[in-house]
Amino acid sequence: MTIRVAQIGTGNVGVHALKALITNPEFELTGVWVSSDAKAGKDAAELAGTSTPTGVLATTDLQQVLDAKPDCVVYTALADNRLVEALEDFKRILSAGINVVGSSAVFLQYPWDVIPAEMLTPIEEAAQQGGSSLFVNGIDPGFANDLLPLALAGTCQSIQQIRCMEIVDYATYDSAAVMFDVMGFGRPMDETPMLLQPGVLSLAWGSVVRQLAAGLGLELDSVEQSHIRVPAPEDFSISSGDIAAGTAAALRFEVRGMVDGKAAVVLEHVTRLRDDLCPDWPQPAQPGGSYRVEVTGEPSYALDLCLSSPNGDHNHAGLVATAMRVVNAIPAVVAAEPGIRTTLDLPLVTGRGLYSAG
């Protein structure tokens, strides 16, 4: 029996999710919501880059999508710069009895003790009212820093620290809103972007350290954050636009879960716009970027995760991986008990039915 699914957002992540919903016979596409009038009225196949028309036309009317009564929606609409609106969307969808998988808002990966009760409780109540479930994940926050490190931790005798790292060149990440407005690249060094406002790093990635701590059975004393920014040595261009000399071109930050004065679980990002910047910072395991999990304990582990794709570079592969982490979880989320679900309580998602000989 097919699962009826709608797509919310067709941007960098959503376009890959939409293609999967169209091409996987396990799903029946019921609707597509878009934020742009330019995309409204277009067939889902045109937006996804598939050849056979679906008969499902994109709309800017969310209620129209919900009226089709899907079993689940895939929510990939950008939430970083429209957080209030995104949370209202979740409440509206969940209370209508529709399950949600998504790649945003990222703190919903594991929101407890990360966001205040006045933000979290209405979402939990909407899920209970609708008898629906919500699962937010991806690659980071997502499987690179919940599923993989906890699988390694499950083979240890003792653990002193888990560190999850993203070491990536973002030059080909094509989203001006994320790159300039959220992360502050190309902005003056004395200007504080959204991501680096007090407490925002711990809000965005606090879910990572809190979930790792929960998986280890740890009570964190506090969550701390720090960052370093480095300016561009000269003018250059990236996919999202121009970077002027002296503006932000590299960023390194940590979010640390502290126990008895020590960092027990750490999320670290090393983000460059050129691979020659900050050569003394950690280097990726492959050109362009990689993810790394370091478990210090008995035994200790260092796991490098290298993404690639026949259709693009490491950033393209990461977008596909983010989309498919949540799309492939749809059957498990639809079957789950109502509420916010996490990697800790969903069954293993194995990629069942995805094998193709060529």
C-alpha positions in Angstrom: 0.0 0.0 0.0 1.5 3.3 -1.0 2.0 6.2 1.4 0.4 9.5 0.3 3.0 12.3 0.7 3.2 16.0 -0.1 6.3 18.1 -0.5 6.8 21.4 1.3 9.6 23.5 -0.3 11.5 22.8 -3.5 14.8 24.4 -2.8 18.3 22.9 -2.5 17.1 20.0 -0.4 13.5 19.8 -1.4 14.1 19.3 -5.1 15.9 16.0 -4.3 13.1 14.9 -1.9 10.5 15.7 -4.5 12.3 13.6 -7.1 12.3 10.6 -4.7 8.6 11.0 -4.0 7.9 11.0 -7.7 10.1 8.0 -8.7 9.7 5.7 -5.7 6.6 3.5 -6.1 6.2 3.3 -2.3 4.9 6.9 -2.4 2.0 8.7 -4.0 2.6 12.4 -4.4 -0.5 14.4 -3.4 0.7 18.0 -3.5 3.6 20.5 -3.7 3.9 23.7 -1.8 6.3 26.4 -3.1 7.2 29.9 -1.8 7.6 31.4 -5.2 4.9 32.6 -7.5 7.2 31.8 -10.4 7.0 28.1 -9.5 3.3 28.0 -8.7 1.3 26.1 -11.4 4.2 24.1 -12.6 4.0 20.3 -12.7 6.0 18.6 -9.9 8.0 16.7 -12.5 9.2 20.0 -14.0 10.4 21.2 -10.6 12.1 17.9 -9.9 13.7 17.5 -13.3 11.9 14.2 -14.1 10.4 13.5 -17.6 6.9 12.2 -17.0 4.3 14.8 -15.9 2.6 13.9 -12.6 -0.5 16.0 -12.9 0.3 17.5 -9.4 0.7 21.2 -9.8 2.7 23.4 -7.3 0.8 25.9 -5.2 1.6 28.6 -2.7 -1.5 27.7 -0.7 -0.5 25.4 2.1 -4.2 24.7 2.9 -4.7 23.3 -0.6 -1.8 20.8 0.1 -3.3 19.8 3.4 -6.8 19.4 2.0 -5.5 16.6 -0.2 -5.0 14.7 3.2 -1.6 13.2 2.7 -0.3 10.7 5.3 2.9 12.7 5.6 4.6 15.8 4.4 8.3 16.4 3.7 9.1 19.8 5.1 12.3 21.3 3.6 11.3 24.9 3.5 14.0 27.2 4.8 13.4 27.9 8.5 16.5 29.8 9.5 15.2 33.2 8.5 11.5 32.5 9.1 11.5 30.5 12.3 8.1 31.7 13.7 6.4 30.9 10.4 8.0 27.4 10.2 6.9 26.5 13.7 3.3 27.7 12.9 3.4 25.4 9.8 4.4 22.4 12.0 1.6 23.1 14.4 -0.9 23.4 11.6 0.2 20.3 9.8 0.5 18.1 12.9 -2.8 19.1 14.4 -4.5 18.2 11.0 -3.4 14.6 11.7 -0.5 14.7 9.1 2.9 13.3 9.9 6.0 15.4 9.1 9.5 14.5 8.2 11.9 17.4 7.5 15.3 19.0 7.3 14.3 22.1 9.2 14.0 23.6 11.8 17.2 21.8 12.8 16.8 22.1 16.6 13.8 19.8 16.3 16.3 16.9 15.8 16.3 16.7 19.6 14.6 19.8 21.1 14.4 19.1 24.8 16.5 21.5 26.9 17.4 23.2 23.6 14.4 25.5 23.0 12.1 27.0 25.6 8.8 25.3 26.6 6.7 28.1 25.0 8.2 27.0 21.6 8.2 23.3 22.1 5.0 22.5 24.0 2.6 23.8 21.3 4.3 21.5 18.8 4.0 18.5 21.1 0.4 19.3 21.8 -0.4 19.6 18.1 1.1 16.2 17.5 -1.0 14.6 20.3 -4.1 16.4 19.0 -3.6 15.1 15.5 -2.2 11.7 16.5 0.8 12.5 14.3 4.6 12.3 14.4 7.5 14.7 13.6 11.0 13.7 12.6 13.6 16.3 11.7 17.0 15.1 10.5 19.5 15.2 7.6 23.2 14.9 7.6 24.3 17.7 10.0 22.4 18.0 12.2 21.5 14.4 11.4 23.0 11.0 10.7 26.7 12.2 10.7 26.3 13.3 14.3 23.6 11.1 15.8 23.4 7.7 14.1 27.1 7.2 13.3 28.6 8.3 16.6 26.1 6.4 18.7 26.7 3.2 16.6 30.4 3.5 17.4 29.7 4.3 21.0 27.8 1.1 21.2 31.0 -0.9 20.7 33.0 0.9 23.5 34.0 -0.3 26.9 34.4 3.3 28.1 34.0 6.8 26.6 35.7 10.1 27.5 34.5 12.2 24.6 32.5 12.1 21.3 33.5 14.8 18.8 31.5 15.2 15.5 33.0 17.4 12.8 32.0 18.9 9.5 35.0 20.1 7.5 33.7 21.5 4.3 34.4 24.0 1.6 31.1 25.9 1.0 32.2 27.7 -2.1 29.7 25.7 -4.3 26.8 25.9 -1.8 24.4 28.1 -3.8 22.1 29.9 -1.3 22.8 33.6 -0.8 20.3 33.7 2.2 22.2 31.0 4.1 25.7 32.0 3.1 25.4 35.8 3.5 22.5 36.5 5.8 22.7 33.5 8.1 26.4 32.6 8.2 27.7 36.0 7.5 30.2 35.2 4.8 31.1 38.2 2.7 30.0 40.5 5.5 32.3 42.9 7.4 34.2 41.3 10.2 32.7 43.7 12.8 29.1 42.7 11.7 27.6 39.8 13.7 25.5 37.6 11.5 22.4 35.7 12.6 24.3 32.4 13.2 26.8 34.1 15.6 24.3 36.1 17.7 24.5 35.1 21.4 23.1 31.6 21.9 22.2 30.9 18.3 25.0 28.2 17.7 23.8 26.4 20.9 20.2 26.7 19.6 21.0 25.4 16.1 23.3 22.6 17.2 22.4 22.1 20.8 20.1 19.3 19.6 23.3 17.4 18.5 25.1 17.5 21.8 21.8 17.0 23.8 20.9 13.9 21.8 24.4 12.4 22.0 24.3 13.0 25.8 20.9 11.3 25.9 22.2 8.3 24.0 25.1 8.0 26.5 22.8 8.5 29.5 24.5 11.7 30.4 23.1 14.8 32.2 24.9 17.8 30.8 25.9 20.6 33.2 25.9 23.2 30.5 26.2 23.8 26.7 29.0 26.2 25.7 29.9 27.7 22.3 32.8 29.5 20.7 33.8 30.6 17.2 36.6 32.1 15.1 36.2 34.0 11.9 38.9 34.8 9.3 38.7 37.4 6.5 39.3 36.9 2.8 42.9 37.8 1.7 41.6 39.2 -1.6 38.4 39.5 -3.7 37.0 36.2 -5.1 33.7 34.8 -6.0 31.6 31.7 -4.9 28.4 30.2 -6.2 26.3 32.5 -4.0 28.0 35.7 -4.9 31.1 37.8 -4.4 33.5 37.8 -1.4 35.4 41.1 -0.9 38.8 41.2 0.6 38.6 41.7 4.4 35.1 40.2 4.7 34.4 36.9 6.4 35.6 33.9 4.4 36.3 31.1 6.9 34.5 30.1 10.1 35.3 27.6 12.8 32.9 27.0 15.7 32.3 24.5 18.5 29.2 23.6 20.6 30.3 21.7 23.7 28.2 19.6 26.1 29.9 19.9 29.5 30.1 17.4 32.3 32.2 18.2 35.5 34.1 20.9 33.6 35.0 18.7 30.7 33.6 18.6 27.1 31.9 15.2 26.9 30.2 15.7 23.5 31.4 18.2 20.9 30.0 19.5 17.6 32.6 21.3 15.5 32.4 22.9 12.1 35.3 24.0 10.0 33.9 26.0 7.1 36.0 27.5 4.3 35.2 29.3 1.1 38.6 28.3 -0.4 40.6 25.2 0.4 43.8 27.3 0.9 42.3 29.3 3.7 43.4 28.6 7.3 45.7 25.7 6.5 46.4 25.1 10.2 42.7 24.2 10.8 41.6 20.6 10.5 41.7 19.3 6.9 39.0 17.2 5.2 39.7 13.5 4.3 38.9 14.3 0.7 39.1 17.4 -1.5 36.1 19.7 -0.9 35.1 18.3 2.5 34.1 15.4 4.7 32.6 14.6 8.1 34.5 13.1 10.9 33.5 11.3 14.1 36.1 10.9 16.8 35.4 8.7 19.9 38.0 8.9 22.6 37.7 5.9 24.9 38.4 2.2 25.0 38.6 1.6 22.1 39.0 4.9 20.4 37.7 5.6 16.9 38.3 8.1 14.0 35.7 7.7 11.3 35.9 9.9 8.1 32.7 10.1 6.0 33.4 11.1 2.4 30.5 12.0 0.2 30.5 12.1 -3.6 28.0 11.9 -6.5 28.1 11.3 -10.2 25.9 14.3 -10.6 27.8 16.9 -8.6 30.4 17.7 -5.9 30.4 17.1 -2.2 27.9 19.8 -1.5 25.5 18.3 -4.0 25.9 14.9 -2.4 25.2 16.3 1.0 22.0 17.9 -0.1 20.8 14.5 -1.6 21.8 12.7 1.6 19.9 15.2 3.7 16.8 14.8 1.6 17.0 11.0 1.5 17.6 10.7 5.3 14.1 12.0 5.9 12.3 10.7 2.9 13.5 7.1 3.6 12.3 7.5 7.1 8.7 8.2 6.1 7.3 4.6 6.6 8.9 4.5 10.1 7.5 7.9 11.1 4.0 7.2 9.8 4.0 4.0 11.9 5.5 5.7 15.0 3.6 6.8 18.1 2.5 10.4 18.1 5.0 13.1 19.1 8.4 14.3 18.2 10.5 11.3 17.2 14.3 11.1 17.1 17.0 8.7 16.0 17.0 7.3 19.5 13.5 5.9 19.2 13.0 5.2 15.4 13.9 1.8 14.0 16.9 1.6 11.8 16.2 3.0 8.3 18.0 0.6 5.9 17.2 1.8 2.4 14.8 -1.0 1.7 13.6 -1.1 -1.9 16.3 1.3 -3.2 18.6 -1.2 -4.9 19.2 -0.6 -8.6 21.6 -2.5 -10.9 22.6 0.6 -12.8 
